[in-house]
Amino acid sequence: VFALTLLAQQAAQQKLSPLTNDAYTKMVGEHKGRVVLVNFWATYCVPCRAEIPEMVKMADRLRARGLDFVSISADEPEQEPQARKFIVPFKVPGPLYIKSATDDDKYAAAIHAKWGGELPASFIYDRSGKKVGAFIGEVPMKNIEDVIAKFL
């Protein structure tokens, strides 16, 4: 019973908060002084599903050096329970978000001019909040880590 209660509490703590593109800019700004890796993923995205455990391991390894990891599900709002269920076993550090957009194209363009919403997508911000890296589609984790390392 205790283990089930603990799992239920973890799932509740992992609630994905809606994030608009205006709130996105504010959220990145809240991490000033830290390097930020923002990863967009979805439950239906096979490469995303493979990438998340690797990203979590890297983020855990680099957290003490100044890396914050932000996870944003690109699933539809009504899929939030499935997205939450998918992400809980990987112990993804929070806060966790789910994209909240009335226009997906405008949302993607507001985050990165050359991004059309393809997944996975990862964006790196330096300690001042300036975007210093963008990775769209499948990329070796080493490529992402190499950019992060320059700013830690």
C-alpha positions in Angstrom: 0.0 0.0 0.0 2.8 2.4 0.9 4.5 1.9 -2.5 1.3 2.5 -4.4 0.7 5.7 -2.3 4.2 6.8 -3.0 3.8 6.2 -6.8 0.5 8.1 -6.7 2.2 11.0 -4.9 5.0 11.1 -7.5 2.5 11.1 -10.4 0.7 14.0 -8.8 3.9 15.9 -8.2 4.8 15.4 -11.8 1.8 17.3 -13.1 2.6 19.1 -16.4 1.8 22.8 -16.1 0.5 24.6 -19.3 3.1 26.9 -20.8 2.2 29.5 -23.4 4.9 31.1 -25.5 4.8 34.3 -23.5 5.2 32.3 -20.3 8.1 30.4 -22.0 10.2 33.6 -22.2 9.5 34.4 -18.6 10.4 30.8 -17.6 13.7 30.9 -19.3 14.4 34.2 -17.6 13.8 32.6 -14.2 16.9 30.5 -14.7 19.3 33.4 -15.1 22.7 32.4 -13.7 22.3 28.8 -14.9 22.7 27.2 -18.3 19.3 25.9 -19.4 18.5 22.9 -21.6 14.8 23.0 -22.8 13.6 19.8 -24.4 10.3 19.6 -26.4 9.0 16.0 -26.7 5.7 14.1 -27.1 4.5 10.6 -26.2 3.9 9.8 -29.9 7.5 10.8 -30.9 9.6 7.7 -31.0 13.0 9.5 -31.1 11.8 11.6 -28.1 11.0 8.5 -26.1 14.5 7.2 -26.7 16.2 10.6 -25.9 14.5 11.5 -22.6 16.3 8.9 -20.4 19.7 10.0 -21.9 18.8 13.7 -21.3 17.8 13.1 -17.7 21.2 11.2 -17.1 23.1 14.1 -18.6 21.1 16.7 -16.7 21.7 14.9 -13.4 25.4 14.7 -14.2 25.7 18.4 -15.0 23.3 19.9 -12.5 26.0 20.7 -10.0 28.0 22.5 -12.6 25.1 24.8 -13.4 22.7 23.1 -15.8 18.9 23.3 -15.4 16.8 20.9 -17.5 13.3 21.9 -18.5 10.9 19.4 -20.1 8.0 20.5 -22.3 5.5 18.0 -23.7 4.1 18.9 -27.1 1.2 16.6 -26.6 -2.3 18.1 -26.8 -3.7 19.3 -23.4 -6.2 16.4 -23.2 -3.2 14.0 -23.4 -1.6 15.4 -20.3 -2.4 12.3 -18.2 -0.7 10.1 -20.8 2.3 12.4 -21.0 2.6 12.5 -17.2 2.3 8.7 -17.0 5.1 8.4 -19.7 7.5 10.8 -18.0 7.2 9.8 -14.3 9.3 6.6 -14.6 12.3 8.6 -15.9 12.4 10.8 -12.8 12.6 13.9 -15.0 13.4 16.8 -12.8 10.7 19.4 -12.6 9.0 21.7 -13.1 7.4 19.9 -16.0 5.3 21.7 -18.7 2.9 20.9 -21.5 2.7 23.3 -24.4 -0.3 25.6 -24.4 -0.9 27.1 -27.8 -3.8 28.3 -29.9 -1.5 28.3 -33.0 1.3 25.7 -33.0 3.2 27.4 -35.8 3.3 30.8 -34.0 4.3 29.0 -30.8 7.2 27.3 -32.5 8.3 30.5 -34.3 8.3 32.5 -31.1 10.7 30.0 -29.5 13.0 29.6 -32.5 12.5 31.3 -35.9 13.7 28.3 -37.9 11.6 25.8 -35.9 8.5 24.4 -37.4 7.5 22.3 -34.4 9.4 19.2 -35.4 10.2 16.8 -32.5 12.4 16.3 -30.6 13.6 19.8 -30.3 16.1 21.1 -27.7 17.2 24.7 -27.1 20.2 25.8 -24.9 20.4 29.1 -23.1 23.5 30.5 -21.5 23.6 31.9 -18.0 22.3 35.3 -19.2 19.3 33.7 -20.9 20.6 34.1 -24.4 19.8 31.2 -26.8 23.1 29.6 -27.7 22.0 26.3 -29.3 19.2 24.7 -31.2 18.8 21.0 -32.0 15.8 20.0 -34.1 15.2 16.3 -34.8 17.3 13.4 -33.7 20.8 14.4 -32.7 23.6 12.6 -30.8 23.5 13.5 -27.1 27.2 14.3 -27.4 26.4 17.2 -29.8 24.0 18.7 -27.2 26.4 18.1 -24.3 29.3 19.7 -26.2 27.4 23.0 -26.6 26.3 22.9 -23.0 29.9 22.3 -21.8 31.0 25.6 -23.4 28.8 27.6 -21.2 29.0 25.7 -17.8 
